[in-house]
């Protein structure tokens, strides 16, 4: 692997991981909010 490409690829992987974690957190919060709403009724 060319060293000039290693850093951008690493940063891209980190960015994708952060987006993935953010999406998981968003879905989890929506799921828990829906569950709480169902429990209250």
TAUR-V999459 format. One record per pair of residues at least 12 apart in sequence whose ideal C-beta (glycine too) atoms are under 10 Angstrom apart, sorted by the first residue. I is the first residue (numbers start at 1). GAP is how many residues later the second one is. D is the distance in Angstrom with one decimal. If there is no record, write none. Layout:
I:GAP:D ; I:GAP:D
This chain:
none
